[in-house]
Amino acid sequence: MPAQSPSSQQTVPSALTYELISSAIDQLSIQHRTMLHLLLLQYFDVSQEEIEYMAADQPDSRFLAGNQPATKRLTKEAIQHVTDRVGQYRLFLRQKRERPALQITCLQRQISRTDMILAVIERLLTSRFSVEPSRLEACKQQAFSVLVKQERRKLDAAWKQHELSEDEYKIRRLLLEYQIFVRKRRQYTRRLTVAKQEFQFASTTPLKDHEIAHIWGIPLGSLASRKVKALEHYLTKIQEMLEQASPTANQNPVSTHRPNYWQDTFLVLSRRPIERSIVSYDGLERTEENLMLKLRAFAEGTMAEEEDSKFWTTITKIQDSEHSGMWASHSRSIFALQRLIAIHNDLDSSEDAIEEEIIARIDPQRLDEPVPGHTIERPQELSEEAL
């Protein structure tokens, strides 16, 4: 099911629509139409007629030193090669746009859940434990300089030495949790900014010249003039169609600002729904079970800060090199992000559920209880024969 594209803050002419762009491209000649569909490959499909045209337009390698033959023989092998390259680049471009869009969705949900956790902690501190607002504000100001692990060790040591009451322990433990989530929220916000920038870049970047030449099977030097002519015809057609749609617009005085229809084309197309990829697990975090456990800890906010940063890098890292698997990197990240969204959908984000989680997290360990994971050694009973 297509996912909704993140909204853009930039405005475009209201008359310029996806239907008008598609209609303008369809009215071009097959050479120019093929070039436009390749430039906008992440938004448009290449028809079978255009694939056969590219296969027939490829120069014959047997006559590179002389004149090309007047009639060329179109083979099924050449058509299949062009089809495979079109599919490969189309999948890569669309996943390159889908990946940051999924990141934006995940981070927006993380921020929303973190805001709710912070609100619950503030309510517990002020209402249940009667903490002064000034103390809470001071804790918030010190959140980015405090050493949480060191403070946690000191707090646990003071509890074991009976230096704190249970309420005081819970208060200080809640304050530490508050600082942790204040820091996490800023981290999520920074990641969200980067994801939005990456999505904007991926949505407004056409297919590169050498990639078009690779798909088409023609020399890179002969591509430039074809590209210029195709863009010129497309922009002229767009301007004509816009003038026909709103003839009163030309009655206004001539403006010194000329609209950039090519940029506006990308702004309109970037608002199109994103087609969701069907990907499979391919070994991230060694097993799918380990990956799901870490994704749930990340979504719930229980993952340690340093592990949180490392894990986010792991599930979003792209090795952008043809020799290190850039085609598979997007699918690997998309799988983890899709599962993270599914976990977000299953989480109970009500205030009561979050409050219950937080209270269970700050509950001090009873001094008469064994440490989790530590078993008390008991003397082994000997049999009569052993005695």
N, C-alpha and C positions, 0 to 999 in steps of 0.2 A: 504494500500500500504506500503510495507516495507520501513523503513527509513534507510538511509546510516549510518553505524557505524562510530563514530569519529575515525579518523586515529590515529594509534599508532606510536610513535617515535622509538620503538624497532624493530630491524631487525630479521628476521627468515630465515632459509635456504630456498632458492627459490624452491628447489625440493619438499618441504613439502607443500602440498595443501589440501584443503578440500576434494577433490575427493579421494586422496590417504588415508587420515585419515578414511573416510567413508568406503573405500574398505578394509582397514586393519581390521576394526571392524567387517565387515560383514563376513570375513573369519574365525573368531573365533568360538568356540563352543557356544551353546546357553546360557550356564551359564556365560561364560566370556563376551559374547556379551551383555547380559542383564546387567551385572555389569557396563560395559563401557557406555552403553546408559543411565544408571541411574547417573553415575558420571558426564556425559556431558549432563544432561537432558535439560539444557537451549539451547542447540544447536541441539539435536537429539530427535526424537520421539521414543517412545517405541511401538513396533509392537504388534499386537494381540497375536501372537505366544508367545512372551516374557511375556506378561501379564498372559496368561494361564499357562506358565511354573512357574511363581512366585506363582500363586494361588495354583498350584499342589504341589509346593515345601514347602509350609507352614506346620509346624508340627501340628499334630492333638492334640488339647488341651485335648482330653479325654485320651491320652496315654503319657502325659508328665512325669509321674512317672515310666513308663516302656518303652518297645521297641515299636517303631512306626510300624503300620501295613505295610505289604509288598505292598499292593495295596491301593491307596487312591482314594476317591471319589471326583471328581471335581464338585463343585456346581456353579450355576450361581451367587449366592450371593457372594461367595468368589471372583469370577472374577470381579464382579461389584465393590466390595470394593477396589480391587487393581487398577482398572481403575479409580475410583474416586480419590484415593490418588495420582496416577500418574498425573492426570489432575490438581489437586490442587497444587502440588509442581511445576509442569511445568509452570503454570500461574504465580505463585509467583516468581520463579526464573527469568522468562523472563521480568516481570514487574520491578523486582529489577534492571535489567540491562537497561531497557527502560527508567526508570525515570531519572537517571543521564544523559543519552544521550539527553533527551529532555531539561534538564537544560543547558547542554552545548550549544545546539542550541539556546535557548532563550538568554543566557548570551552573546554569540558571537554577536547576533543581537543587543542586548542592547549596547554593547561596540561600535559596528560599528555606530549606530545611535548617541551615545554620542560623538564620535569623530567628526562626521559631525556637531553636534550642537556646539561643541567647536570651530571648524573651522569657522563656520558662525559668532559666537560671536566675535572672533578675527578679522575677516574681518570688521564687523560693527564698532568695536572700533577703528581700525586703519585707515579705509578709510572714514567712515561717520562722526565719532566724533573726529578724529585726536588725538587719545590717544597715548602717547609715548610708545614705546616697553618696556622701562624700568619700567614704571608704570604697564604695563600688566604682566611683569615677577615678579614684587614684589607682585602683587595680587595673582599670582599663587603660590608663595612660602608661602604666609600667608593663603592659602585656608584651611589647616588642623587645624589651630588654631583659626580662626575667629569664632565668635558667630553670625551665620547668622540671627537668629531671632531677636537678640538684635539690630544688625546693620540695619535690615529692619525697625524695629520700630523707630529708630532714624531718618532714612531717610524719612519715612512718616511724622514724626512729623516736621522735618525741611521743608518739602514741604507745610504742612498746615500753617506753620508760615511764609510762603513767604520768606524763607531764601535761597532758591535755584531757579535757573532758570530751565526751562523745559529740556534743553539740559544737564545741570549738573546732574539733577535727573536721566535722562535716562542713562547717563554714569555710575553713581554709581550703579544704578539698574542692568545694564548689567554686571558690575564687580562682583556684588553679584551672579548673575546667573552663571557667569563663574566659580566662586569658588564652587558653589553647584555642577555643573557638573564635575568639576575636582575631587571632593570628591566621587561622585557617580561612576565615572569611576574606581577609585581605589577599591571601594567596589565591583563592578562587577567583576574586575579582581581577587580579592581574592575568591569570590564565584566560579568563573570559575575554579580556581586551585583545590578547594575542590571537585567540581563536577567531574573533570577529575580523581582525585584520587579515588573517589567513583566508577566511571565507570570502572576504571582499576581493582579495587578489585572485583567488581561484575562479571567482564568478565573472571577473572582467578581463581575463587573459585569454586571447584567442590561441588557436593552435599555431605553433611556431613554423617558420618557413621550412626548416630542414625536416620537420615532422610531416608536413604536407607533401614535400618532395618524396619522402620515404613511402608514404601511402600511395601517391600517384605513380611513382616509379619514373619520374622525369628528373633531369639535372636541375640542381638548385639554381643555376644561373638563368635558366629559362623561366623560372617561377615568378620573379619580381614583376616583370611587365604584365603577366597575366593577373597577378594579384591587384596591381594598381588599376587595371581596366575594370576588373570585377567590382572593386570597391567604388569606383567612380560611377559605374552604371547603377549599382545598388543605391548609393546616396542620392543620385538624381531621381531615381524611381520613388524613393521615400519622400523626397521633397515634393514631387508632383502629386503624389497621393495625399499628402497632408494638405496641400493647397486646394485640392479638389474637395477634401473633407470639410475644410473651413475657409471658404473663399473670402470671407470678410477680414481674415487676418492680414491680407495684403493691402488693405485700405489704410492701415496705420503707417505713420512715417517710418522710413527706413531706419532700422536700428544698426548701430555700429557693432553690436554683438551678434556674431553668426552662430547659430545653434550647431552643436557637435552631435550629429545624428548617429555617428558610429558609437560614441560613448553612451548616448541615450539608449541605443539598441541593447547594450549590455546591461544597463540599469533596469530596463524592462524585463529582459530575459532572466536576470538574477532573481527576480521575484517568483519565478516559476517553481511549482512544487518539485521536491527532490525525490527522484526515484530510489526506493530502498533496495540495496543490494542483498542478494542471498549469498551469504558466505558461510564457511564451515570452520570448525576449530582446527588449528594447524600447529599446536605445540606450545602456545604461549603459557608461561609459568609451569611448564613440563606436563601438567595434567589439567584437564578441564575442571576437575573438582577443586584443585588448589586455586585456579583462576577465579572460580565462583565465590570461594571463601574470601579471597582478598577483595573482590569487587563488592561483596556485601559489607565487609569491614570499612571499605572506603566510603560507601554510600551512607552508612550509619554514623560515620565520623569517629569510629573507635580505633582507627589505624593511627599509629604513632606518626608524628610530624615528619621525621626524616624518612620513614618508610612510605608515607603518603606521597612525598615529592618523587621518590625513586619509582614508585609504582605508576604514578601518572606519566612519567617520562617513558616507562616501559610500554604502556598501552597506547601511547600517542606518537612514539618515535617512528620516523620514516627514514629509511636508508635510500636516499635519492640518487641512486647510481644503478646503471644497468648491470653492473657486475656484482651487486650485492642484493639483488632481488627487489627493486623498487616496485615492480608490478605486484608482488605479493604483500608488500609492507602495508599498503592501504587496506587490503582485505583483512589482514591480521588485526589492525587497529579497529576497523569497523566492527568486527566480531565482538571484541571486548566492549566497545561503546554501546552496541546494541543490547548486550547482556546487562550492562550497567543501567540502561534506561528501563529494561524489564524489571530489574531489582527495585528501582525507584517506584515503579508502578505498584509493586507488592508491599512496599514499606507502609507501616501505619504511622502517618505523620500527624496524628491528632495530638493535642496538648497533653492529654492524659497518658497516652502511650510514651511520649517523650519524657514526661515527668517521672514515670515509673522507671524508665531506663536510667535516667540521671540519678535518682535516689539509690538504685541498686549499684550504680557505679561508685558512689561516694561512701557507701556503707563501710565502716572500718572493719578490718579483720579482727575477729575475737581472739584475745590472747590465749585462750585455752583451746583454740582450734588449730589443727595441724596446718602447716603451710601447703597450699595446693601443689600437688605433684610430689610432695615429700611424704614418704611412708615411714611410720615408726617401726623400728626393728624390734622384734619380740624374740625372747630366747627360744631356741628350737628345742622341742620336746624330744627326748631320746627314748628309743624303745628299750625293752628289757634286755635284748641281745646286745644293744650298743652299750648299755650300762655295764 
